[in-house]
Amino acid sequence: MRKEATVIPAIEKLPRVSLGFYPTPITNAAHLSSRLEGPTFFIKREDLSGLALGGNKCRKLEFILAEAQRQGATAVISTASSQSNFCLQLAAAGRKLGMKPAFALIKGVHIETQGNLLLHNILGSDVEILEVADMSLLKGDFIQKKWDDMAAHLKAKGLRPFIMRHNIPDISAILGVVGWVNAADELDRQFTSLGISPDYVVLANGGGGTQAGLELGSRYLRTKWKVVGFSVLNSRAAAVQAVAEQANAVSDYLHLGVTVSADELEVYDDYIGKGYGIPTEAGIEAIRTLAQTEAIFIDPVYTSKAMSGVIDLVKRGRFKRTDTVVFVHTGGVAATFAYNKEVAR
Ligand SMILES: Cc1ncc(COP(=O)(O)O)c(C=O)c1O
């Protein structure tokens, strides 16, 4: 039975800045359903969240940047891969709130001034592309030293930098997940008002914070729907561990009294292909399928791999004709332009 209160009270009390347009729409994807001869599909258009070119990070940033403001920040620093959608959204949010954006980016597949790097150029972000391509360097001493240097540089200009770190127990990581606990509530209320009763909410999993928020929120609200993740970065074992760790840390932070165990999570790592940021044939096919059935563009790094997984699981019978599946379009479309050579036929 779903709890009485539909708004999660512990979240309502947290400081939040308004950056996006919520709730993001949910659209019926009937042509996709008939193309796949599969379940009833809906698409949660988180790509239409409104900040810059949209995506799942905007909800996270509404809580994270409220904390940065509370700390008096006038600049934001972060790190990810060169075409990171998170860093682009952070740059845009920072600009909206009067904060200078600065990034040290791991050398990803595309470092030309295209896609998100073009948008950074327009936003006037400070961007340093690091001569390393290893995503594991996003944790630990190497990146901490880099951040310290960047912070010192910004302080010398009279700015007060806020460093946005990705890992629990950092407050930014906690608050990012909070944004997606709230999204579970938003989704569930939308399902009620649309008169639908989905079985699954499916999405791409990168660092796992988005899935963690939905896992925690859906358990707290005791929803009928279950979450299914498609990893684009980590092995299944590492991905479920990361989701459980984040969900449990946020459950403690919000005093929700929910425990998420790694072995109850459904995450697939079969659709990553050669690695993070390297598009797959099936993913590119999925980009075309979504565009040609629903006129919706999905991205080459995250959502296309997740959708290729969904399509495969329909073929394998994991998702049945009688199921209702909601695909969360987490955004990232700007990267398509950097990946034009891979995506174009
Ligand atoms: C478009 C898109 N989808 C999904 C994700 C995955 O989000 P998370 O890191 O919370 O798993 C990201 C993260 O960078 C993203 O940019």
The ligand as an SDF file (V2000), in Angstrom:
LIG
                    3D

 16 16  0  0  0  0  0  0  0  0999 V2000
   22.3060   11.3580  -20.6310 C   0  0  0  0  0  0  0  0  0  0  0  0
   22.6400   10.6510  -19.3640 C   0  0  0  0  0  0  0  0  0  0  0  0
   21.9100    9.5850  -19.0310 N   0  0  0  0  0  0  0  0  0  0  0  0
   22.1640    8.8830  -17.9180 C   0  0  0  0  0  0  0  0  0  0  0  0
   23.2090    9.2240  -17.0780 C   0  0  0  0  0  0  0  0  0  0  0  0
   23.4790    8.3700  -15.8940 C   0  0  0  0  0  0  0  0  0  0  0  0
   23.2340    9.0060  -14.6830 O   0  0  0  0  0  0  0  0  0  0  0  0
   23.8740    8.4580  -13.3640 P   0  0  0  0  0  0  0  0  0  0  0  0
   25.3240    8.8660  -13.3860 O   0  0  0  0  0  0  0  0  0  0  0  0
   23.1190    9.1150  -12.2800 O   0  0  0  0  0  0  0  0  0  0  0  0
   23.7640    6.9780  -13.3760 O   0  0  0  0  0  0  0  0  0  0  0  0
   24.0090   10.3200  -17.3900 C   0  0  0  0  0  0  0  0  0  0  0  0
   25.1450   10.6700  -16.5180 C   0  0  0  0  0  0  0  0  0  0  0  0
   26.0950   11.2720  -16.8660 O   0  0  0  0  0  0  0  0  0  0  0  0
   23.7100   11.0640  -18.5660 C   0  0  0  0  0  0  0  0  0  0  0  0
   24.4510   12.1300  -18.9080 O   0  0  0  0  0  0  0  0  0  0  0  0
  1  2  1  0
  2  3  1  0
  2 15  2  0
  3  4  2  0
  4  5  1  0
  5  6  1  0
  5 12  2  0
  6  7  1  0
  7  8  1  0
  8  9  2  0
  8 10  1  0
  8 11  1  0
 12 13  1  0
 12 15  1  0
 13 14  2  0
 15 16  1  0
M  END
$$$$
